[in-house]
Amino acid sequence: MSEEAAAKPGRRRGAELESAILRAAQEELAESGYAGLTMDRVARRAGTNKNAIYRRWPNRAALAVAAYRRLATDRLPPPDTGELREDVLTLLRGINRGPSSPQAEILRGLLAGIGDEPELLAQLHELAAEGGAGVWLTVVGRAVARGEAPPEALHPRVVTVAVALLRNEYVTRGLSTVPDGVLVEIVDEVYLPLLRGRAPAR
């Protein structure tokens, strides 16, 4: 069966078919974890065939990482409260609920299951570590446009400092969630002063 025939009735191709495959892989990961993920089950759920998947991803590990990348991007829409402090707190509070979320379970399963794929493992570690830099750049970019922070604040390492400090709390204190007062301290005592104090490079 051709890819086009498998994709009936809508004859999905290109980005539309790829999106359906990734969505199916996300759902399989959520239901069965990485251990239960198979190309056959993803193909059935996506309404396509395995050949269509293998043309895009060489194995289930690559497919799983691609599905998690999309999941990690989708789950953190940038808030837009009209104020930098509230936006940052909203983001941190959303992330702070994450360690017990289905997405976190998927990530743990992937990290444990693809140890024989060092390049994919490195991609996963990068995804877990970057804290969604694009989301933070969007939030801080809006703040710059409103005059709440200087343009020099728009640097990926700078805008993700808050989530790096939150992650440090998990690691050093062995916590699964951090008290809200700690989030407020991160924002008020470190993050906002850092962003607002950025000066033009000499």
C-alpha positions in Angstrom: 0.0 0.0 0.0 1.4 3.4 -0.9 1.7 6.3 1.6 -1.0 8.1 -0.3 -3.4 5.2 -0.2 -2.8 4.6 3.5 -3.6 8.3 4.2 -7.1 8.1 2.7 -9.7 9.6 2.7 -7.9 12.9 3.1 -4.8 11.8 1.2 -2.6 13.5 3.7 0.9 14.3 2.6 3.9 16.2 3.8 3.5 18.3 7.0 -0.1 17.1 7.6 0.8 13.4 7.6 3.9 14.1 9.7 1.8 16.0 12.2 -0.6 13.0 12.4 2.2 10.6 13.0 3.8 12.7 15.7 0.4 13.2 17.4 -0.2 9.4 17.3 3.3 8.8 18.7 2.6 11.2 21.6 -0.7 9.4 22.4 1.1 6.0 22.3 3.8 7.3 24.6 1.2 8.7 27.0 -0.7 5.4 27.1 2.1 2.9 27.0 5.4 4.7 27.6 8.5 4.2 25.5 8.6 0.5 26.3 5.3 0.0 24.7 5.9 2.2 21.6 5.9 0.3 18.3 5.9 1.6 14.7 2.9 -0.7 14.0 0.7 0.9 16.7 1.7 4.4 15.7 0.9 3.7 12.1 -2.5 2.3 12.9 -3.3 5.2 15.2 -2.1 7.7 12.5 -4.0 6.0 9.7 -0.9 5.4 7.7 1.7 2.6 7.2 5.1 1.9 8.6 6.9 2.9 5.4 5.6 6.4 5.8 7.1 6.6 9.3 10.4 5.0 8.4 10.8 7.5 5.6 10.9 10.2 8.2 12.4 8.5 11.2 14.9 5.6 11.1 13.7 3.9 14.3 11.3 4.2 17.1 13.8 6.0 19.3 14.1 8.8 16.7 10.3 9.0 16.4 9.9 9.1 20.2 12.3 12.0 20.6 10.6 13.9 17.8 7.2 13.4 19.4 8.5 14.5 22.8 10.1 17.6 21.2 6.8 18.6 19.9 5.0 17.8 23.1 7.6 19.8 25.1 7.1 22.8 22.8 3.3 22.6 22.8 2.9 22.3 26.6 4.4 25.7 27.4 2.4 28.4 25.5 3.8 31.8 26.4 1.5 33.6 28.9 0.6 37.2 28.1 -0.8 38.9 31.2 0.5 42.3 30.3 3.2 42.3 33.0 6.6 40.6 33.0 6.4 39.5 36.7 3.1 37.8 36.3 4.1 36.2 33.0 7.3 34.8 34.6 5.5 33.5 37.7 2.8 31.9 35.5 5.5 30.1 33.5 7.4 28.9 36.6 4.2 27.7 38.3 3.3 25.7 35.2 6.7 24.1 35.1 6.7 23.5 38.8 3.6 21.3 38.3 5.5 19.4 35.6 7.6 16.8 37.4 4.5 14.7 38.2 2.9 15.3 34.8 2.4 12.7 32.0 5.0 14.6 30.0 7.6 14.1 32.8 6.7 10.4 32.9 7.3 10.2 29.1 10.7 12.0 29.5 11.8 9.7 32.3 10.9 6.7 30.2 12.8 8.0 27.2 15.9 8.9 29.2 15.9 5.3 30.6 15.1 3.6 27.3 17.4 5.2 24.6 20.7 4.8 26.4 22.1 3.0 23.3 21.4 6.1 21.1 23.9 8.7 22.4 22.9 11.4 19.9 19.2 11.1 20.6 20.0 11.0 24.3 21.9 14.2 24.0 19.0 15.8 22.2 16.7 14.8 25.1 19.0 16.2 27.7 19.1 19.5 25.7 15.3 19.6 25.5 15.1 19.0 29.2 17.7 21.6 30.0 16.9 24.5 27.8 13.7 25.3 29.6 11.9 26.2 26.4 14.1 29.2 25.4 11.7 30.2 22.7 8.9 30.7 25.1 11.0 32.7 27.5 12.3 34.9 24.6 8.7 35.6 23.6 7.7 36.6 27.1 10.8 38.8 27.6 10.5 40.2 24.1 7.0 41.4 24.9 8.3 43.0 28.1 11.0 44.8 26.1 8.4 46.1 23.8 6.4 47.4 26.8 9.6 49.1 28.2 9.8 46.7 31.2 13.3 45.4 30.3 16.1 46.6 28.0 16.7 44.9 24.7 20.0 43.5 26.1 17.9 41.1 28.2 17.0 39.1 25.1 19.7 36.5 25.3 18.8 32.8 25.6 21.1 32.2 28.6 19.7 35.2 30.4 16.0 34.6 29.8 16.2 31.0 31.0 17.9 31.8 34.3 14.7 31.5 36.2 14.0 28.0 35.0 17.6 27.0 35.6 17.3 28.2 39.2 14.1 26.2 39.6 15.7 23.1 38.2 18.6 23.6 40.7 16.0 23.5 43.5 14.9 20.1 42.3 18.4 18.7 42.0 20.0 20.1 45.2 17.0 19.7 47.5 15.6 16.5 46.1 12.1 18.1 45.7 9.4 17.1 43.2 7.8 20.5 43.5 9.1 23.8 45.0 7.1 26.0 47.4 5.5 28.9 45.7 7.4 31.3 48.0 10.7 30.1 46.4 9.3 30.8 42.9 8.5 34.4 44.1 12.0 34.8 45.5 13.6 33.6 42.2 11.5 36.1 40.3 11.8 39.1 42.6 15.3 38.7 44.0 17.2 37.3 41.0 15.4 37.2 37.7 13.8 40.7 37.4 16.9 42.5 38.8 19.0 40.6 36.3 16.9 41.4 33.3 16.3 45.0 34.2 20.0 45.5 35.0 21.3 44.3 31.7 23.4 47.0 30.1 24.5 47.5 26.4 27.7 45.6 25.6 30.8 47.7 25.4 
